[in-house]
Amino acid sequence: MRDADKVWRCLEDKCSHRLAPLSQGRIEPSDSTLMCSYHGWRFNGEGHAVSIPQAHFQSLAAEQAACNSTRSCVKSYPTQVQEGLLFIWPTSGPESFVHSSAVSAAGSQITNQISSEDITFQHTMHFQRDFPVPYDIVVENIGDQSHVPFAHHGVAGSRTSDWANHFKLSAVNRDLKQTDGYTYDLEWSPSGVNAPSLQHVSFTPPSLIEYVTPNEGKPSTVWFYITPLDQHNCRVFSHSVGCDPIPKPISWLLSKRPRWLDHLVLNEVFDGDMAYLHQAGVITKGQDASLDSWARNYFLASEADRSVTAWRKWYNGARGQGGPFKAEGTPLVPPTPLKREDILDRYAQHVKSCPSCSKALRGVQTGQQALQAAAAVLFLVLAAQLGQGTSPVSWPAATAASGSIVSLVLRGWLHGIEKKFTYENYDHAK
């Protein structure tokens, strides 16, 4: 929630009265307090109760006494906004606000160094998608680019490219800072078409992976935040900033394209991961829920696997402690296999919470309804023409017939577009 001063606030999703979910409440327009929709209790951004209607009915003094009680408060968590993302400190209380104010959220190493004049394009801006895959499996995947030519063949790479197997990892942890998980340099061909180039890769705990391409002093970057939702699901945020030389008219056109176009592409890319990552998570976590035995279970046979080794040494080592749930002492439970439709459910994992994609989907669905209606009307016009003895090849009849057919064809095309917002099977065998 944002308070009256437009500051982002985070409260525990539990009303102090009867433990109802505050996320089902509403923001009071008069003072930006959060109202619990169960009994109307209102809380400010610090979690203090400021209005208790039932106590107010007794007397103003009774309400004031209830609001002053620490038992009426809900937990409040420190927040920071960085690069358009909201970060929340994981603990509450006065000490948490002091500690959180002394550090900055883990952010891109170079975006603050890039001049706005040098940026030629930005895409997948703050794209997010939920993965039915454990957090550590997804980090392992995003930090390993040697899968791209094969898992994303025809979408974001090519297994038949001359550069498909060109992966050189070097300088592992050369630039490691105390707060870093691991760093390395990677020489590969992201497009699979152009010759390999050098990228600097870093993982900053607990969830940031960044790929920086130097570009002769005008670096480009793509970064990912991977946030665990529970033991078996995580949320991925992605953002790209490019400084490649592009003609200004093309750069202008790219800046005007709707965001959902980028999202359709990235959803297809992530589908290529999701199709096997969920099953890989079920298999690996079924054998070893914490994957502490990764060195025995994995056969890492090439230099390209050094990124996986670096991640597992951090995650399963003293710094990562096997992940947040194991570190907290939560019993680890193997994941349950999902149906294909649930694994690749773009609507539930992204579209329903994306303003651009959900609006585009509504437009596609409305377009189908309009075309269906147009086809029906034109068919009735055709029937009326023929009923009056009009020749089927006459201009009025032919126009109605062709219009009805075109409307149905376009409706079918839009139906195919609709699938890209909801569910499309991904076939790696193609």
Helices and strands as residue ranges (DSSP letters): E 10-11, G 22-24, E 26-27, E 34-35, E 42-43, E 49-51, H 53-58, H 60-68, G 70-72, E 76-77, E 79-82, E 85-88, H 94-101, G 111-113, E 121-131, H 135-142, G 145-147, H 148-151, E 168-170, E 182-188, E 197-204, E 208-213, E 220-230, E 233-242, H 248-256, H 259-287, H 294-297, G 303-305, H 306-315, H 324-327, H 340-343, H 346-349, G 351-353, H 355-387, H 395-422
